[in-house]
Amino acid sequence: MTYNASWTGTAMHMAPLDVEYKCIRGPVGCLPRETEVMTPGGWVGIGEYVEGTPILQWADGACRFGVPRKYIVGACEEMLRFDCGRHMSMTVTENHRVPLYDRRGAFCVKSAWELAMRPSRHIVPVAWGGVSGEGCGLGEWELRLWVATAADGHYPKRGGRCVFCFRRERKVARLEMLLGRCGIRFARREKRRRDGAVETEFSFARTGLPKHLDWRLASCSRREAEVVVDEMRYWDGLYDAGYDRFSTTDRADAEIIQFLAHSCGRNATISHYDDRRGENLARNYSVHIARAGSAKNRVGFRGDNLEVSRVATSDGRQYCFETDTGFFVVRQEGRIFVTGNSGKSVACCWDLRLMAEKQVIAEVREDGQAKRIKWSKFLVGRHSYPALTATTIETWLQWFPQTVMHMSSPMTGRLELPSMEDSGVTVRIDLVFYAFESKNIRNDLMSLELSGAFMNEASQISWKLIDEMHGRIGRFQPVKGVKLRSFPVVMDTNPPDESNWWYRKEVVEKPDKMLFFVQPPALLTRKRPDGTVYYVDNDGRDFEKFGIRPAENVENLKEGFYYWHKQTVGADPDKVKRLILNQFGTSVEGRPVYPEYNDEIHCRKSEIKYQRGLTLLMGSDFGRTPATVIAQLGMDGVLYVLDEVTAENMSSDQFIEQLLRPLLTNKYGFPNCPHINFGDPAGQNYNEVVSVSAIETFNRYGIRTKAAPGLKNNEFQIRIDAVSRLLRRSYKGVAALQIGENCKMLRKGFNGYYCYRKLRTGVDGDERYTPEADKNRYSHVHDAFQYLCVGAFENGVDYSLPTGELGMRRSQYSAEDFGCDFDLV
């Protein structure tokens, strides 16, 4: 791949080497919600994507399915739309990375903004040579028979047979040949229709192939895709003005044929029209497939046929992925093409490579031979080990796959390349990779000898550790008699909040030997006459007026500016400031308890309906700030959070009488609905004033309540583990936790306000946090939700099945079951 540095990256590469730190801060870029991505189960809207699902990734004309490293959602109000008429339309944010082939056929990557300014003659990748892997598992003749069945086969409700009826002799001959090739015995007879026409009927035992094509064909190799597209022409296909055309009334069949056409290197589009047959309105779909070798397989952007406009996003958000290959397959408005992702980390990796080029040449003898080398050693660090291995190292290897890696602790690598400036000289880069959350990191740092370092997402790492690591730079001197030069520490980050050391260094202290390179914001704020704020693309329109450079890396994001616009929808203002406007935030000073939570996939935007017959699950926290969370475990395995009830300075009686019981009665049919409430185990303790426990109080009002099981000492770790496991699960492409939009306190806590409080250690930059979540206004509803999860999933009862009272396996319950020494009322 060709590295094309952005303006900010270029400025960093050209900075003098006598500084101590080079720091780059900036946002990322994306695609609109209407974009679809290809998964093994077919096309999925990028806004409905569930993390952990593989997507089709592209590299150098080949595709494979893989789980993206990161799913990115952000705010965005406006994007760039590229419209080439019937041939192509693409909507992306300005800094999105767009993969292209230039007029000479050389591969390059440009931002959407650069493409809009100078479209020239560029070709967008729209096809590939099949999907890498084992294929779909079917032989050639099975595939061909499946296409025939999807086109003209019929499965009667009775008899277990497959039936074909034809009038045309060419179809009769074709089916006979296919059945013979597959070794299938069949019955054939001639029958006369009412209109006098004679048709041939074939009947044979069902083969196990479904009536319609399905998405197991998404994994087809190029040869398998060519077989399906070729066979299509014998049935519902025809040749039409340079295209092969396939017609069907089944949209899924049309989409599969379109995808397979692209898998065998051919461009395809889908059109439709409505045809009234009798009293029914049938929609017909036509797939237009460009012939092999046709110029129609090359979709290009040219200044004379391209219209670029700004369009508003449908939901105010933008979406994107970070993939291993840097590119993935999408579909917009029925057009399939390849697009890219982006990141600051690439510029930092290349900065190490370019700095190593400036190293002093040393002459060494190795393996009995004299060598002239430029030898440098860099530390590459990230806050956590999973992020280091899954993101930072993968980014390095994506651009420098020649690196020889040793994954044992400590992880190391060596890259050797010919010098770009001096012939006969080898550039040698030794790498050592560290996760700075390690307990032994200080001891490890004291033994290092380095030429420089790269700190990925540096704002997440303690400044004290970075400072200690900086003291080890310049100590790498492996060649006697030659003094090797040292290099600056390269760091990148998304904008942190104002309490972070990065803000203090960049804005307050401004050290002389510390250079900061700030990427331009992705979006710019505007105010309406009524005072409300909205966002517009930073497309360069404000450059002359305010000197604001246009957003970068737009071309790397499939959704273009939409990637950021979508992140603004319903987003916390601090998040918009930090991740989109590239400003420092003023977020809550603490570390979120649930980093796995993603409001885009765990919050159900549409109404969650109460499912009658399923047990109503509740979790309650007691005291003067009571809270109850109400949910149901659906038959699909998903926990649906229906409501939250919170209060301040209320007794349990007041809370139940004024808030909880009226909601249960009016909305869920209490007390006639099957339900169970899991509460804080401390609720079994008696009140010193009235000698009644909180659990007894709930039971007196008919709300069947018991202490959450398995919590002898109300262990915090057990409770958060129950929630974390739920956040990481999904069922059939849907996150296993779906929270209603009305649960504002619960969602806000998930979005960072339920957090570990930062401790004041008195040591500059040494960040430590409380072992348990901070007690604030969001902690009570989250404690209640934790008790619900522990009771629902650690109780040995399947609450997803329709049941009688309480959702348990016993038909009779006594007061003792709920910690009471009196009858239920």
C-alpha positions in Angstrom: 0.0 0.0 0.0 1.1 3.6 -0.7 1.4 5.9 2.3 -0.1 9.3 1.7 0.5 11.6 4.6 -2.1 14.2 5.6 -1.2 17.8 6.2 -0.8 17.2 9.9 1.2 14.0 9.4 3.5 15.8 6.9 4.1 18.6 9.4 5.1 16.1 12.1 7.4 14.3 9.7 9.2 17.5 8.8 9.6 18.7 12.4 13.2 19.1 13.7 14.7 16.1 15.5 16.3 18.1 18.3 12.9 18.3 20.2 12.0 15.8 22.9 8.4 15.1 22.1 6.2 15.2 18.9 2.5 15.0 19.9 -0.4 14.7 17.5 -4.0 15.2 18.6 -7.1 14.7 16.4 -10.4 13.0 15.5 -11.2 10.3 13.0 -13.6 10.1 10.0 -16.7 7.9 8.5 -19.9 6.9 6.7 -23.7 7.5 6.9 -26.2 5.2 8.6 -27.7 4.1 5.3 -24.4 2.4 4.4 -24.5 -1.4 4.4 -21.6 -3.7 5.2 -21.2 -7.3 4.0 -21.3 -9.9 6.8 -21.4 -13.8 6.5 -25.2 -13.4 6.9 -25.6 -10.8 4.2 -25.9 -7.0 4.1 -26.3 -5.3 7.4 -26.9 -1.6 8.0 -23.8 -0.1 9.5 -26.0 1.6 12.1 -27.4 -1.8 13.2 -24.0 -3.5 13.2 -23.3 -5.7 16.3 -19.7 -5.7 17.5 -17.9 -9.0 17.0 -19.6 -9.8 13.7 -17.1 -10.4 10.8 -17.3 -8.0 7.9 -15.8 -8.4 4.3 -12.4 -6.7 4.3 -10.5 -5.9 1.1 -6.8 -5.7 0.3 -5.2 -5.5 -3.1 -8.1 -7.0 -5.0 -8.7 -9.9 -2.6 -11.4 -10.2 0.1 -11.8 -12.1 3.4 -14.2 -12.0 6.3 -12.7 -10.8 9.6 -13.8 -9.1 12.8 -12.9 -5.4 12.7 -10.6 -4.1 15.4 -13.0 -1.3 16.3 -16.5 -0.1 15.6 -16.7 3.6 15.6 -19.8 5.8 16.0 -19.8 9.5 16.2 -21.7 12.7 15.6 -22.2 14.2 12.1 -24.8 16.5 10.6 -23.5 16.8 7.0 -21.5 14.8 4.5 -20.1 15.0 1.0 -22.1 13.2 -1.7 -20.3 12.2 -4.9 -22.8 11.5 -7.7 -21.8 10.1 -11.1 -25.3 9.6 -12.3 -26.3 5.9 -12.9 -22.7 4.7 -12.5 -21.9 5.5 -8.9 -22.9 7.5 -5.8 -20.9 7.7 -2.6 -21.6 9.6 0.6 -18.7 10.0 3.1 -17.3 12.5 5.5 -14.6 14.9 4.2 -11.7 13.2 6.0 -12.7 9.7 4.9 -10.0 7.7 3.2 -11.1 6.7 -0.3 -9.1 3.9 -2.1 -8.5 4.6 -5.8 -6.6 3.7 -8.9 -5.1 6.6 -10.8 -5.1 6.9 -14.6 -1.9 4.8 -14.7 -3.5 2.0 -12.7 -1.4 2.8 -9.6 -3.2 2.3 -6.2 -3.5 5.4 -4.0 -5.6 6.7 -1.1 -7.1 10.2 -1.0 -9.3 12.0 1.5 -12.8 12.7 0.2 -12.0 16.4 0.5 -9.0 16.0 -1.8 -11.1 14.0 -4.2 -13.8 16.6 -4.3 -11.2 19.4 -5.0 -9.4 17.5 -7.7 -11.4 14.5 -9.0 -9.1 14.0 -12.0 -9.5 10.5 -13.4 -9.7 8.0 -10.6 -11.2 4.5 -10.5 -13.0 3.2 -7.4 -12.5 -0.5 -6.6 -15.9 -2.2 -7.0 -15.0 -5.8 -7.6 -12.7 -8.5 -6.3 -11.6 -12.1 -7.0 -13.9 -14.1 -4.7 -13.6 -14.5 -0.9 -10.6 -16.2 0.7 -11.4 -19.4 2.6 -12.9 -22.8 2.0 -15.7 -21.7 -0.3 -19.4 -22.4 0.2 -19.0 -26.2 0.4 -21.0 -27.1 -2.7 -19.8 -28.7 -5.9 -20.3 -27.0 -9.3 -23.3 -29.0 -10.4 -25.0 -28.7 -7.0 -24.6 -24.9 -7.4 -26.0 -25.0 -10.9 -29.0 -27.1 -9.8 -29.6 -24.7 -6.9 -29.8 -21.7 -9.3 -32.3 -23.6 -11.4 -34.4 -24.5 -8.3 -34.4 -20.8 -7.2 -35.5 -19.7 -10.7 -38.1 -22.3 -11.7 -38.4 -24.9 -9.0 -41.4 -25.5 -6.7 -41.7 -27.3 -3.4 -45.3 -28.5 -2.9 -46.5 -28.5 0.7 -47.0 -32.3 0.6 -45.0 -35.2 -0.8 -41.4 -34.0 -0.2 -40.8 -33.5 -3.9 -39.3 -30.8 -6.1 -41.3 -30.0 -9.2 -40.4 -28.1 -12.4 -42.8 -27.3 -15.3 -41.5 -26.0 -18.6 -42.8 -25.0 -22.0 -39.4 -24.2 -23.5 -37.3 -27.1 -24.8 -34.0 -25.4 -23.9 -35.0 -25.4 -20.2 -36.1 -29.0 -20.5 -32.8 -30.1 -21.9 -30.8 -28.0 -19.4 -32.6 -29.5 -16.4 -32.2 -33.0 -17.7 -28.5 -32.4 -18.0 -28.2 -30.9 -14.5 -30.1 -33.8 -12.9 -27.9 -36.3 -14.8 -24.7 -34.6 -13.7 -25.9 -34.6 -10.0 -27.0 -38.3 -10.3 -30.6 -37.5 -9.3 -33.4 -39.9 -10.4 -36.5 -38.1 -11.7 -39.9 -38.6 -13.2 -40.9 -36.8 -16.4 -44.3 -36.4 -18.0 -46.1 -34.3 -20.5 -49.3 -32.5 -19.5 -51.7 -30.3 -21.3 -52.8 -27.0 -19.7 -56.3 -25.6 -19.9 -55.3 -23.2 -22.6 -54.2 -26.1 -24.7 -50.4 -25.5 -24.3 -48.3 -28.6 -23.5 -45.7 -28.4 -20.8 -43.1 -30.8 -19.5 -43.2 -31.6 -15.7 -40.1 -32.9 -13.8 -40.5 -34.4 -10.3 -37.8 -35.7 -8.0 -37.1 -36.1 -4.3 -35.9 -32.9 -2.6 -32.2 -32.5 -2.6 -31.8 -30.5 0.7 -31.2 -27.3 -1.3 -33.6 -24.5 -0.2 -36.0 -23.0 -2.7 -34.2 -19.6 -2.7 -30.5 -18.8 -2.7 -29.1 -17.8 0.7 -26.1 -16.1 2.1 -23.9 -19.2 2.6 -22.9 -18.1 -1.0 -21.2 -15.0 0.5 -18.1 -17.2 1.1 -17.9 -18.3 -2.5 -14.5 -18.4 -4.2 -14.2 -16.7 -7.5 -14.7 -19.9 -9.4 -17.9 -20.7 -7.4 -19.2 -17.2 -8.0 -18.5 -17.5 -11.7 -20.5 -20.8 -11.8 -23.6 -19.2 -10.2 -23.5 -16.1 -12.4 -23.0 -18.3 -15.5 -25.9 -20.6 -14.7 -28.2 -17.7 -13.9 -28.1 -16.9 -17.7 -29.9 -20.2 -18.6 -32.9 -19.5 -16.4 -34.1 -16.0 -15.4 -31.3 -14.3 -17.3 -30.8 -12.6 -20.7 -28.3 -10.5 -22.6 -29.3 -6.8 -22.8 -27.1 -4.0 -24.3 -23.8 -5.0 -22.9 -25.2 -6.5 -19.7 -26.3 -9.9 -18.5 -29.6 -9.4 -16.8 -31.2 -11.5 -14.1 -34.8 -11.1 -13.1 -36.7 -12.3 -10.0 -39.4 -11.4 -7.6 -37.3 -12.3 -4.6 -35.2 -9.4 -3.4 -32.7 -11.6 -1.5 -32.0 -13.7 -4.7 -31.3 -10.4 -6.6 -28.9 -9.2 -3.8 -27.0 -12.5 -3.7 -26.6 -12.5 -7.5 -25.4 -8.9 -7.4 -22.8 -9.7 -4.7 -21.5 -12.8 -6.6 -21.1 -10.7 -9.7 -18.8 -8.4 -7.9 -17.0 -11.4 -6.4 -16.0 -12.5 -9.9 -14.8 -9.1 -11.0 -17.9 -7.7 -12.6 -19.9 -4.6 -11.6 -23.7 -5.0 -11.0 -26.7 -2.9 -10.1 -30.3 -3.7 -9.1 -33.4 -2.0 -10.5 -37.0 -2.8 -9.8 -40.5 -2.1 -11.1 -44.0 -3.0 -9.9 -46.1 -5.4 -12.0 -49.8 -5.9 -11.3 -50.7 -9.5 -11.7 -54.4 -10.0 -11.1 -55.2 -8.3 -7.8 -51.7 -8.7 -6.4 -49.0 -6.2 -6.8 -45.7 -8.0 -7.5 -42.3 -6.2 -7.4 -39.8 -7.5 -10.0 -36.1 -7.0 -9.4 -33.5 -7.0 -12.3 -29.8 -7.4 -11.7 -27.7 -5.7 -14.5 -24.3 -7.4 -14.6 -21.6 -5.8 -16.8 -20.0 -8.3 -19.2 -16.5 -9.6 -18.4 -13.9 -7.2 -19.8 -16.4 -4.4 -20.3 -15.5 -0.8 -19.5 -18.6 -0.7 -17.3 -16.6 -2.7 -14.7 -14.5 0.4 -14.1 -16.3 3.0 -12.1 -14.5 6.3 -12.2 -14.6 9.9 -10.9 -14.0 12.5 -13.5 -14.5 16.2 -13.2 -16.9 16.3 -16.2 -19.3 13.6 -14.9 -19.1 14.2 -11.2 -21.4 16.3 -9.0 -20.3 16.9 -5.4 -22.8 18.2 -2.9 -23.4 18.5 0.8 -26.2 16.4 2.3 -27.6 16.2 5.8 -27.3 12.9 7.6 -30.5 11.1 8.5 -29.7 10.6 12.2 -26.9 13.1 12.9 -24.3 10.4 13.2 -21.4 8.8 11.3 -20.2 5.2 11.4 -16.9 3.4 10.5 -14.6 0.5 11.3 -11.0 0.0 12.0 -10.0 -3.1 10.0 -6.8 -5.2 9.7 -6.5 -4.4 6.0 -7.5 -0.8 6.2 -10.4 -1.3 3.7 -13.8 -3.0 3.6 -16.7 -3.6 1.2 -19.9 -1.4 1.5 -23.1 -0.8 -0.4 -24.8 2.6 -0.8 -28.0 3.2 -2.7 -27.6 -0.2 -4.3 -24.0 0.4 -5.5 -21.2 -1.8 -4.1 -17.7 -0.4 -3.7 -14.6 -0.6 -1.5 -13.9 2.1 1.1 -11.3 2.7 3.8 -10.8 3.5 7.5 -8.3 5.9 9.1 -6.2 6.8 12.1 -3.4 9.0 13.6 -1.5 5.8 14.5 -0.4 5.3 10.8 1.3 8.7 10.7 3.2 7.9 14.0 4.3 4.5 12.7 5.7 6.1 9.6 7.3 8.8 11.6 9.4 6.1 13.3 10.4 4.7 9.9 11.4 8.2 8.6 13.3 9.1 11.8 15.2 5.8 11.5 16.3 6.9 8.1 18.1 9.9 9.7 20.2 7.6 12.0 24.0 7.7 11.8 25.6 5.0 9.5 27.6 2.5 11.5 29.8 -0.2 10.1 29.5 -3.6 11.8 30.6 -7.2 11.1 27.9 -9.8 11.2 28.1 -13.4 10.0 31.7 -12.7 8.8 30.5 -9.8 6.6 30.9 -6.1 6.8 27.6 -4.2 6.8 26.6 -0.5 6.8 23.5 0.0 8.8 21.4 2.7 10.4 20.4 1.0 13.6 17.7 2.4 16.0 15.6 0.9 18.8 12.1 2.2 19.6 9.7 1.4 22.4 6.0 1.2 21.3 3.6 1.5 24.2 -0.2 1.4 24.8 -2.2 1.6 28.0 -3.5 -2.0 28.0 -2.2 -5.3 26.6 -5.4 -6.1 24.5 -5.3 -2.7 22.9 -1.5 -3.1 22.2 -1.9 -6.4 20.5 -5.2 -5.9 18.7 -4.6 -2.4 17.5 -1.1 -0.9 17.8 0.9 -3.9 16.7 -1.6 -4.8 14.0 -1.4 -1.2 12.6 2.4 -1.5 12.5 2.3 -4.9 10.8 -0.3 -3.7 8.3 2.3 -1.2 7.0 5.5 -3.1 7.7 4.6 -6.8 7.3 8.4 -7.6 6.8 8.9 -7.1 10.6 10.1 -10.3 12.3 8.1 -10.6 15.5 8.7 -12.5 18.7 5.5 -12.6 20.7 7.0 -13.9 24.0 7.3 -11.5 26.9 8.6 -8.9 26.3 7.2 -8.7 22.7 9.9 -7.5 20.3 10.3 -7.1 16.6 13.0 -6.3 14.0 12.5 -4.5 10.7 15.3 -4.3 8.1 14.8 -2.3 4.9 17.1 -0.8 2.3 17.8 2.9 3.0 15.7 5.3 0.9 18.6 7.8 0.9 21.9 5.9 0.9 22.6 3.0 -1.4 24.1 -0.1 0.1 22.9 0.9 3.6 20.3 -1.1 5.6 17.9 0.6 8.0 17.4 -1.6 11.0 14.6 -0.9 13.5 14.5 -2.9 16.7 11.1 -2.6 18.5 10.0 -3.5 22.0 6.3 -3.4 22.8 4.9 -2.7 26.3 1.5 -2.3 27.9 1.9 0.4 30.5 -0.8 -1.0 32.8 1.6 -3.8 33.8 2.5 -3.9 37.5 6.2 -4.4 36.6 6.4 -1.5 34.1 8.6 0.7 36.2 11.2 -2.1 36.7 11.0 -2.9 33.0 11.6 0.7 32.0 14.7 1.0 34.2 16.5 -1.7 32.1 15.7 -0.3 28.7 18.1 1.3 26.2 16.3 3.2 23.5 16.7 5.5 20.5 13.1 6.8 20.7 9.5 5.8 21.4 5.9 5.8 20.2 3.1 6.2 22.8 -0.2 5.2 21.2 -3.2 7.0 22.8 -0.8 8.6 25.2 -3.4 10.5 27.2 -4.5 7.1 28.7 -0.9 6.6 30.1 0.4 8.2 33.3 2.7 11.2 32.5 5.1 10.0 35.2 5.6 6.7 33.4 6.2 8.5 30.1 8.7 10.8 31.8 10.5 7.8 33.3 10.6 6.1 29.8 11.9 9.3 28.3 15.0 9.1 30.5 16.0 5.9 28.8 16.2 7.5 25.3 19.7 8.0 24.0 21.2 5.0 25.8 21.0 2.6 22.8 24.6 2.5 21.6 25.3 -1.0 20.3 28.3 -0.1 18.1 31.6 0.8 19.8 33.2 4.0 18.5 29.9 5.3 16.9 27.6 7.6 18.7 24.1 6.9 17.5 21.6 9.7 17.7 18.4 9.8 19.7 14.9 10.8 18.5 11.9 12.5 20.0 9.1 10.6 21.7 6.1 10.4 19.2 2.7 10.4 20.8 -0.9 10.5 19.6 -4.3 10.8 21.2 -7.9 11.7 20.8 -8.6 14.9 22.7 -8.8 14.1 26.4 -10.6 16.2 29.1 -9.1 19.2 30.8 -8.0 17.3 33.8 -5.5 15.2 31.8 -1.8 15.9 31.7 -1.9 16.3 27.9 -4.1 19.4 28.3 -1.7 20.8 31.0 1.3 20.3 28.7 -0.3 21.6 25.5 -2.3 24.5 26.9 -0.9 25.5 30.3 2.8 24.7 30.5 3.8 24.6 26.8 7.3 23.2 27.2 9.9 24.4 24.6 11.0 21.0 23.4 7.5 19.6 23.1 5.8 20.1 19.7 2.0 19.6 19.4 0.4 18.9 16.0 -3.4 19.4 16.1 -5.5 17.9 13.3 -8.3 20.2 12.2 -11.8 19.4 13.6 -14.0 17.0 11.7 -17.0 19.3 12.1 -17.7 22.9 13.0 -20.4 24.2 15.2 -23.2 26.6 14.1 -26.1 28.2 15.9 -29.6 28.5 14.7 -31.6 31.7 15.4 -33.3 29.9 18.4 -29.9 29.3 20.0 -29.7 25.6 19.3 -26.4 24.2 18.1 -25.9 22.1 15.0 -22.8 20.8 13.1 -21.5 21.3 9.6 -18.7 19.6 7.7 -15.2 21.1 8.0 -14.8 21.0 4.3 -12.5 24.0 3.9 -15.2 26.6 3.4 -14.0 28.3 6.6 -10.3 28.2 5.6 -10.1 31.7 4.1 -12.4 33.2 6.7 -11.0 31.7 9.9 -7.9 29.8 8.8 -9.4 26.5 9.8 -7.9 23.7 7.7 -10.3 21.2 6.2 -10.7 17.9 8.0 -8.2 15.2 7.3 -8.5 11.4 6.6 -12.0 11.8 5.3 -11.1 9.5 2.4 -10.3 6.7 4.9 -13.8 6.6 6.2 -16.5 4.9 4.3 -19.1 7.3 5.5 -17.1 10.4 5.0 -18.3 13.3 7.2 -21.3 11.2 8.2 -19.0 9.2 10.3 -18.8 12.2 12.7 -22.3 13.5 12.2 -23.9 10.3 13.4 -21.8 10.5 16.6 -23.4 13.8 17.6 -26.9 12.4 17.7 -27.8 12.2 21.4 -24.2 12.3 22.3 -22.8 13.8 25.5 -21.5 17.3 24.7 -18.2 16.5 26.2 -17.8 13.5 23.8 -18.6 15.7 20.8 -16.0 18.3 22.0 -13.3 15.7 22.4 -13.8 13.2 19.6 -15.3 15.3 16.8 -14.5 19.0 17.4 -11.0 18.1 18.5 -11.4 20.2 21.7 -10.5 19.3 25.2 -13.4 18.0 27.2 -14.7 18.6 30.7 -15.8 15.0 31.4 -16.4 13.3 34.7 -13.1 12.8 36.5 -13.1 9.0 36.7 -12.8 5.7 34.8 -16.0 4.2 33.4 -17.0 0.9 35.1 -18.3 -0.6 31.8 -16.0 0.3 28.9 -17.8 -2.4 26.9 -21.0 -0.4 26.8 -21.9 1.1 23.4 -25.0 3.2 23.4 -25.5 2.7 19.7 -25.9 -1.1 20.0 -27.1 -1.5 23.6 -29.8 1.2 23.5 -33.0 0.4 21.6 -34.1 3.5 19.8 -37.6 2.1 19.2 -40.1 1.2 21.9 -39.5 -2.0 23.8 -42.8 -3.7 24.3 -43.8 -5.7 27.4 -44.1 -9.4 26.5 -47.0 -10.9 28.3 -46.4 -14.3 29.8 -42.8 -13.8 30.4 -41.5 -13.1 33.9 -41.0 -9.5 34.9 -37.5 -9.3 36.3 -36.7 -6.5 38.8 -33.6 -5.4 40.7 -33.8 -3.0 43.6 -31.4 -1.0 45.7 -32.7 0.2 49.0 -32.0 3.0 51.5 -33.0 6.7 51.3 -32.1 6.8 47.5 -34.0 3.7 46.3 -34.0 2.5 42.7 -35.6 -0.3 40.8 -34.8 -1.5 37.3 -37.5 -3.5 35.4 -36.7 -5.9 32.6 -37.6 -9.1 30.8 -35.5 -11.9 29.4 -36.9 -12.5 25.9 -37.2 -15.9 24.3 -34.4 -14.8 21.9 -32.0 -14.6 24.9 -31.9 -10.8 25.0 -32.4 -8.9 28.2 -34.8 -6.0 27.5 -34.7 -3.2 30.1 -38.2 -1.7 30.1 -38.1 0.9 32.9 -36.2 2.5 35.7 -37.6 4.0 38.9 -35.4 6.3 41.0 -35.9 8.6 43.9 -34.1 10.7 46.5 -34.8 11.0 50.2 -37.6 8.6 50.2 -38.4 5.6 52.4 -39.2 2.2 51.0 -42.9 2.7 51.7 -43.1 6.1 50.0 -41.1 4.8 47.0 -43.4 1.8 46.5 -46.7 3.6 47.1 -45.9 6.8 45.1 -43.7 5.5 42.3 -43.1 1.8 41.8 -46.5 0.2 42.4 -48.5 2.7 40.3 -46.1 2.0 37.4 -46.3 -1.8 37.8 -50.1 -1.6 38.0 -50.8 0.7 35.1 -48.2 -0.6 32.7 -47.7 -4.3 33.5 -50.9 -5.5 35.1 -49.5 -5.9 38.6 -50.2 -7.9 40.7 -51.4 -10.4 38.1 -48.2 -10.5 36.1 -45.5 -13.1 36.9 -42.6 -11.3 38.5 -39.7 -11.5 40.8 -37.5 -8.8 42.4 -33.8 -9.3 43.4 -32.6 -6.9 46.0 -29.6 -5.7 47.9 -28.7 -8.5 50.4 -28.4 -5.8 53.0 -32.2 -5.3 52.6 -32.6 -8.4 54.8 -31.4 -6.3 57.8 -34.1 -4.9 60.1 -34.7 -1.2 60.4 -33.9 0.0 63.9 -37.0 2.2 64.1 -39.8 0.0 62.8 -38.1 -3.5 63.0 -39.0 -4.3 59.4 -36.5 -5.0 56.7 -36.6 -3.4 53.2 -37.2 -6.8 51.6 -40.1 -7.4 54.0 -41.6 -4.0 53.1 -41.5 -4.8 49.4 -43.2 -8.2 50.0 -45.9 -6.6 52.1 -46.9 -4.7 49.1 -47.1 -7.8 47.0 -43.8 -7.3 45.1 -42.2 -10.7 45.5 -38.7 -9.8 46.6 -35.7 -11.8 47.7 -32.0 -11.1 48.1 -29.8 -11.5 45.0 -28.3 -15.0 45.1 -24.6 -15.8 45.6 -23.7 -12.5 47.3 -22.6 -13.4 50.8 -20.8 -10.1 51.3 -22.4 -8.2 48.5 -19.2 -8.7 46.4 -18.8 -5.8 44.0 -16.7 -7.8 41.5 -19.3 -10.6 41.2 -22.0 -7.9 40.4 -20.1 -6.1 37.7 -18.9 -9.3 36.2 -22.5 -10.4 35.7 -23.2 -7.1 33.8 -20.0 -7.2 31.8 -20.6 -10.7 30.5 -24.0 -9.6 29.3 -22.5 -6.6 27.5 -20.1 -8.8 25.6 -22.8 -11.2 24.4 -25.0 -11.1 21.4 -27.7 -13.4 19.9 -28.3 -13.7 16.2 -26.7 -10.4 15.4 -28.4 -8.4 18.3 -26.6 -7.3 21.5 -27.8 -9.4 24.4 -28.7 -6.2 26.4 -31.2 -3.8 25.0 -32.0 -0.7 27.1 -35.0 1.5 26.5 -34.4 5.1 25.7 -36.5 6.1 28.7 -33.9 4.6 31.1 -31.9 7.9 31.2 -30.1 7.4 34.5 -29.1 3.9 33.7 -27.8 4.9 30.2 -26.0 7.9 31.5 -24.2 5.8 34.1 -23.2 3.3 31.4 -21.9 6.2 29.3 -19.3 7.1 32.0 -21.0 8.7 34.9 -21.0 5.4 36.8 -17.2 5.3 37.3 -14.2 4.6 39.5 -13.3 7.9 41.2 -9.8 9.1 40.6 -7.7 9.3 43.8 -5.7 12.3 44.6 -2.3 10.7 45.1 -0.2 13.9 45.3 2.1 12.5 42.7 2.1 14.3 39.4 0.5 12.2 36.6 0.2 9.1 38.7 -3.5 8.2 38.1 -5.2 5.8 40.5 -8.8 5.0 41.1 -11.0 3.6 43.8 -11.4 -0.2 43.9 -15.2 0.2 43.8 -17.5 2.5 41.8 -18.0 6.0 43.2 -21.2 6.5 45.1 -23.1 9.2 43.1 -26.6 9.7 41.8 -26.0 7.1 39.1 -24.6 4.3 41.4 -28.0 3.4 43.0 -29.7 2.5 39.7 -26.6 0.6 38.6 -26.5 -1.3 41.9 -30.2 -2.3 41.3 -29.3 -3.4 37.7 -26.4 -5.5 39.0 -28.7 -7.3 41.5 -31.1 -8.0 38.6 -28.4 -9.5 36.4 -27.1 -11.7 39.2 -30.6 -12.9 40.0 -31.5 -13.4 36.3 -28.4 -15.3 35.2 -26.9 -16.8 38.3 -30.1 -18.2 39.8 -30.3 -21.5 37.9 -33.6 -20.6 36.4 -34.4 -19.9 32.7 -36.5 -16.8 32.8 -36.8 -16.6 29.0 -39.5 -19.3 28.9 -43.2 -18.4 29.4 -44.1 -19.5 32.9 -46.6 -19.1 35.7 -46.0 -17.0 38.7 -42.5 -15.9 39.5 -41.1 -17.7 36.4 -39.8 -20.5 38.6 -40.3 -24.3 38.5 -42.4 -24.6 41.6 -46.1 -24.1 41.8 -46.4 -23.1 45.4 -44.5 -20.5 47.3 -44.5 -19.6 51.0 -43.7 -16.4 52.7 -40.4 -17.9 53.9 -39.3 -18.1 50.2 -39.1 -14.3 50.3 -37.6 -13.8 53.8 -40.9 -13.1 55.5 -42.4 -14.3 58.7 -45.9 -13.2 57.6 -48.3 -13.8 54.8 -48.0 -11.9 51.5 -50.5 -9.1 50.9 
